[in-house]
Amino acid sequence: MLKTKKNVETSDVADKYSLSEQIGYLLRLANQRHLEIFQRHMPDLTPTQFSLLVKLHELGGASQNELGRHIGIDAATTNGVVDRLLKKQFVQARADPADKRRLKITLTTAGQQELTSAIPVAQNITHQTLKGLSPRETERLIQLLKKIHD
């Protein structure tokens, strides 16, 4: 079978493309590794649930929409995460004193206790995820990732 000019060009392009050098592929692999470490060390919380607890602690409370914006998830996902944390009794939802039409989500005492015990575990998870990097490389990676997302 003869190769047409188009097939040769397509083949050349594909031959020059290395998946193992692509940012999306590498970020996905790094994320998969981090999620596996997270699940092994903190099986009772997902990374998103943990992020929401941390952000609630930082903010002192927020609406579901605010929480979603702060941790980078959509409204439907935020709703599901909040529902699961309500069932675990880590958060509570009450009418917002500033706007009665809106619910304000806050940490419960159990949620604060869970967060307090989870933070050292999360710090270890970060250490395990980055263990192949020097402190300088870790700092630089974090700076670069922040720059990408801004």
N, C-alpha and C positions, 0 to 999 in steps of 0.2 A: 504494500500500500504506500502510495506517495504522500508525503506531507505537503499540504498547501502552505503558502506563505503565512496565512493567518494562524494555522496550527503551529508552525515553527515559532512565530512571535509569541503566541500564548504559552507555549512550552518554555521559551526563554524567560518570560516573566515569572512563571511558576517556579522554574529552576532557581531563580535569583531570590525568591521569597523564602525566608527561613522563619517558620513559626516560632521556634525557640528564641527568636530575637524580638518578638512583637510584644509591646507593652501590655496590651489587653490579655494576652495569653499568660504572661509572667505575673500580672496582677491577680489573675484568676487562680493560678497555682499557689501564689503566696496566700491568698485569701482562704483557699481550701485547707492549706496547712494550718493557718491560724484557727479556722473554725474547728478543725479536728482537735487541736490542742485545747481550745476553749471548751468543747463538749466533754473532753476527758477530765478536765479539772473543775468544771462548773456545770454539772449535768442538770441542775434544777432551774437554771436560767439560760435563756438564749442571749446572744450578744445584743440583740435589739432590746430585750427586756432589761438587761443590765444597763444599757445606754440610757434608757428611759428613766430608770431609777436614779442614776447619777444626775441626769439633767433636772429631774424633779428636786433633788437635793440642792442643786445649784440655784434653781429658780425659786424654790420655796413653794412651788405650785404653778400650774399653767393649764390652759384649755388643751383639749386634744389637738386642735389645729396648731397651736403654738408648739406643743411637744413634737409633733411631726416635722414641722419646719426646723426646729432646733437639732433634731437628730437625723434629718435627711430621709424621711420616709413619707409615703403618701397617706392620705386621710384614712383609706380603708385598712391599710396595714396598722396604722396607729390605733384605730378602733379595736382591732383584734388583739393587739399587744396589751392595750389598757384592759380589755375584757379579761384576758388571762391573768393579769396582775390583780385585778379586782377579785377574781376567784381565789387567788392565793392569799388574799387579804393584805397585799403589800401596798396597795394604793386605795384611796377612797375618792369618790366623786360627789361633790356638793355644788349647790348653786353658787355661782361667782357673786360675791357681794357687790362687785362693780358693775355686773351685768347679769341680772337674774335669768336671762334667756340662755346663758352659757353655763356649762359645768366646769368647775375648777377641779383639777386632779391634784391630789397631794399625797405624800407618803404617809403611811400609817406607822405606828410604833414598830410593828412587825417588819414593815418595809425598810425602815431606817436600820433596824437590827440586821436584816438580810444584807443590806448594802454595806454596812460596817464590816460584816464578816466576809463579804464578797470582794471588797477592794484589794486586800492583800493577795487573794487568789488571782484577781485580774492583773495585778502587777507581776505576779509570777508567770501568768500566761503571756504577757507582753515580753518578759525576759526569755521565755522558752521560744517564742516566735522569732525573736531577733538574736538568738544565741550565737549564730554564725557571724554576726557583725561586731566590729569594734565599737566602742562608745562613740567615736567620731563618725563612723559610717551610719550608726543608728541615728544620730542627730541630723546628719545630712539627708538620710532617707526621709525622715519626718518632715524636714524643711521642704524637700522636693515634692512630697505627696501633698502637703498643704498648698504649695504653689500650683500644682495641677488642679486642685479642686476649687481654687479661688477664681 
